[in-house]
Amino acid sequence: MTLNLSSLRTELRTSLALDIQDLPNAEADSLLNRTYWELLEKFHIRETESSTTLTTNAGQREYLLPPDFESLRISAIMDPETFQHTQLVLFSVKQYEGMYSESASEQAAPTHYFRANESIILYPTPDDVYTIVIHYRQTLSDLADVTPNPSLPKSWQELLIFGAVFRGWFRLNDYDRANAAKAHYIGMLNSMVPQESKEESDTSMAGLRVIGRTY
C-alpha cells in the first residue's frame, strides 16, 4: 500500500484514542515527522540519492552546492578525452591552507576539494571551464510538505506509526503505554540494516567526478 499521510494520521489518532479535534493535522504531522527525521538519519534510502553538475569559471575556487545537499557520495572521475578515471580528493582545511596560492600561475584543473558550509572549494583554483558532476545525498521534504504520498519505502509505514505513537503517549503523560510502544519501535529498528556512513571518512574514496574542459 502506498505511504499516504492522511492514512498515517488516521491510524495514529486511532492508536492514541484521539480524534482530529484532540490531535489536529499539524500536531499529528509533528509526531510523524519526528520519527521520519530519525529514520532518515539512521537509514540510507534510494530516494535520498541525487546528482547534479556545476560549471567552473577560471579563477573561481568556491561553488555553492544544491540547496537540498546533505552529504557527498562515493563517485568515479572520468576525463572524457582520455577516459582516464581519477578523482577529486577530499582535503582538510588545514591541508588546503597549507597549499593554496592566490597566484594565477598556480591555477589548473582541480584535483582536490574541501567542504565549507554550503559550498565546495576546489584546489587548484580552476584555470578554465570544467564540468563537474556531483553525486550526493539530499535532504527530503518533511511529510507535511509532500502530501498525500511521500516517496518512501513501504516498510517505513509501521515504523512511522509506532515512533509517532510512543511520542504521542509521552506527550499525553501515559508513560506505561509510551514505554511499551517505544520498546516495540526499537525492536523494529534493530531488525533493520543501519545506513552506511553519510560522508566517507576514507578520502581516497570520497569524491566528485570531473568530466573535463568545455571548449
N, C-alpha and C positions, 0 to 999 in steps of 0.2 A: 504494500500500500504506500502511496506517495506520502512523504512527510508534509503534513498540512498543518499550518499554525493554528487554524481555527479548531481542528480536532484535538490538537495538543492542549489548547486552553480548556476545552470542554472536559477532556479526561483529567486534567489537573484539578479542575473545580470538583469533579465527581470524587476524586481520591481524597480531597480535603473536606468534602461535605459542605461546599460553599456554592453560592450562585454568583451570577455576574454582578449583582449589587455588592456582595461581600468581597468579591475578587474581580475588579474591573480588568479590562484587557491590559491596561498599562502595568498593573501590578502583576498580573499573570505573566506578561512578557518579561518583566524584570526577573521573576523567579526562573523562567525558562532560559533566559539569556545568561544568567549566572552559571548555569550548568553548561550551556553551549560554549561560553568562553573557556571554561575549564577543559572541555573536551577538545577544543581547538588547540589549546596549549599542550595537551598531553598526547594527542594522536595526529599523525600525518595523514591527510586525505587527499585524494587526487584533485579535488576541486580547488585546493589552495595553490596548485602549481600553475605558473604562468610564465610567459616570455615576452620580451619587448626588445626594441632596438633603440639605439641612440647614435647620433652622428656627431663626431668630434669636429672641433674647429682648431686650426693652427693657433697655438699659443694659449689655448684654454685648457686648464687642467681639471676643473671641478664641474660635475654634471649632476643635475637633480635626478633622483630615482623616482619611479612612478608613485603616485600618492597612496596606492594600496600596497606598497612594498613592505614586506616583513623581514625576510632574510634571503640570503643568496643560496642557490642550489649548486650542486656539482655540475660542471659542464665541460665540454670539449672545446678546443680552439682550432680553427682551421683557416689557413690563408688560401683563398680561392685561386690564387695564381700558382702557388707551389703545391697546394694540397697538403702541406706540412701541418701536423697537429701540434700546437703549442698551447700555452695558457698564460693568462694574466695571474701573477702570483700575489697573494694577499700579503701586504706589508703591515707592520705596526706603525703607529705614528712616529715612534722613536726611530725606526728604520728609515721611514720616509724623510724625516727632517735631517737625518744624517747624510742623505744622498741628494736631496733636491737642490737644484740650482736654478736661479731665475734667468740665467743666460740663454739667449735664443739659440746659441750654438749647441746647447745640451738637449734641445728638443729632438724627438724621434718617435718612432712607432712605440706605443705603450707596451710595456712588459709586466708592470706591476700596478697595484691599486691599493688604496685603503679606504675604509668606510668612515664617514664623518657626518653625523646627524642624518639628514635626509639625502645625502649626496655620496657619490664615489669620487675620489680624486685619483687621477691617473699619473703614472710615472713610467717613463719620462713624460713631460708635457708633450702632447701631440704636436708634430710638425706639419701635419697635413690633415686632410679629411679622411676619417676612418669610420666604418660602420661597425658598431659593437652590439652583439646580441647578448642580452642578459636573461638568464633563466633564474627565476626567483619564486619564493613563496609569497603569496599575497594574503592580506587580511580580508576576511569575508564580512559582508554586511551583517549587522545584527538581525535576529529573526524578525523583529517587527518591521524592518525595512525591506524585507524581501517576501512579504506575504503575496499569495497564500501558500506557495510551495517552495520552501528552501531546498536548494540542491545539495543534499547531504545523504550519507549512507543510511539505508533503511534501518540498520541495526542500532542507530542512534535514537530512534523514537522512544524506546522503552527507557534508555539511559536518561534522556531528557526529562521524561516524566518522573522517574524516581529521584533524580537530582533535584528537580523543582519541588517534588512532594516533601522531601526531608527538609528543604529550606523553608517551605511553607509551614510545616508543623513547628519548626523552631520559631518562626515569626508569630505563630499562634500560641507559643509557650507550652506546647504539648510535647515535652521532651521524650517521653517514652516512645510515642509514635515516630517522632523525628529520628531518634537513635535507631529504631528498627528499620525505618526506610533507608537511613544512611548506610547501615550495615549491608543491606541488600544491594544498594547502589555501589558501594565499594567492592563487593564481591563481583559484580558485573564488570566493573572497571578492571579488576585484577585479572579477569579472564581474557581481556583484550590485549593485543600486542602493542607495547608502547611505541611512540613515534621515534624516528631517528633524530639525531641532533639537527637543530634548525640551521645553525651556521657551522660548517665543517671546521673542526679545530685543526685538521691536517691541512696546512696551507698549500701543500703540493697537490691537493685535490679540490680545494675550493677555488672557484674562478669564474671568469667571464670569457665569452668567446669573441675573439677579434676576427672579423671576416676579412678585412683588408682595406686598402685605399679605394676611394671613389674618385675617379678621374672625370 
